[in-house]
Amino acid sequence: MRLIAAVILLWLCASAAFAHSASRSFSSWQEDGHNVRVTFSIDQVQATLLIPLQEHETALQTLLAGHLAASLKVYQNKIACPVSLPTPLPSASGSLRIQIVFTCQSDVQTKGWRVHNNAFFDLASTHIHIAQIDNDTEAREFIFTNAHRIHIMRAAASNIKDSDAENSFWANFTIYIQLGITHILSGFDHLAFVIALVLLARSHKDVALLVTGFTLGHSLTLSLAALGYIHPDGPAIEALIGFSIAFVAMEVLVPPGSHDWHRATTLLAGMFLLLTGTALSGHSTLMPLAWVGFALFVYSYGRLVTSTQMALRASFVLTTAFGLVHGAGFASVLFEAELPAGQRLSALGGFNIGVEVGQLAVVLLLLILIALSTRVLGQAKTRQGQILASTVIFALGIYWFSSRAFM
């Protein structure tokens, strides 16, 4: 009963706890003589982080304008550039855009300028901000994080070295390695899936097999999507990520070949068929065919994989398939950044390496914790802890899936 109560409580609290797990914002900057004009954009859901700061009701766009006026600073030669009042701009549904103009003492392209960006980092430590200068011939990109809030957007002409252009590729490459690491460590749904893979494995060899399959899958779709060869449906991909988490966790809780495996997969397939009606009535972000596909997949997998040995043989294919889904989710960062053509190779390579570094760090840490727990608490209690963790991950997967699949 305590376990059931804990899962129900987690379900109710998950929305608040993980609503901002992928907090991102973007800005475009324009240099014009003494002026620097910035257009800051962010999703409305992410902007709701500002609401607890106010004791009275205020329009979200007004809250954002006030926050940016206090959080964005432009300096030239250590002197703050005077700033205009923030101006709201028309934006697509579900997003907010604010424009601010900074006026510096000298020409910004000659004397240079830097940005101090404190927007949202004190509210969400994993927040990521991606900035671009629209009229920059080098098409550079600047990544602001909680640990790196200051960037020299343009060095003074007298300080520019001939080697700067040659170093731009590697500077961009290392920036995106950091972004990839930050993204995987702050993406709670992706982390939950990686943890579920480790819990599903029966040996270190199994861990290596599952992680390799996942890596191959997400590397492929990340590359194809970032390069524009495929265009995944965002809402559908996010829902599929939730499904993949819940399904892998279910395999840990109800192993294939166990007494309840046949019953669980049949019940789940039937539920998906019934939910096809939500798509037909317009209450789902998924197409009716997607719900039918879920039902066929679960039913077929439940009939074909009927033992632990068969599940381990099928696990590489399964995790590779789920990796394809997660890779499309990873690509959303590079999509939203709107990378110039000259930066795609360094950004894609760096981001993918960063994701792998973060992922491997999590796997190694989890294996160490499991080994220590087994030595200190014993194998039986460690297994109980793994079952509890799998139950929590299953509940989170169901929450993420349902919250993303229904309107």
Secondary structure by P-SEA (a helix, b strand, c coil): caaaaaaaaaaaacccccccccccccbbbbbcccbbbbbbbbbccccccccccccccccaaaaaaaaaaacbbbbcccccccccccccccccccbbbbbbbbbcccccccccccccccccccccccbbbbbbbcccccbbbbbbccccccccccccccccccccccaaaaaaaaaaaaaaaaaaaaaaaaaaaaaaaaaacccaaaaaaaaaaaaaaaaaaaaaaaaccccccaaaaaaaaaaaaaaaaaaaaccccccaaaaaaaaaaaaaaaaaaaaaaccccccaaaaaaaaaaaaaaaaacccaaaaaaaaaaaaaaaaaaaaaaaaaaaaaaccccccaaaaaaaaaaaaaaaaaaaaaaaaaaaaaaaaaccaaaaaaaaaaaaaaaaaaaaaaaaaaacc
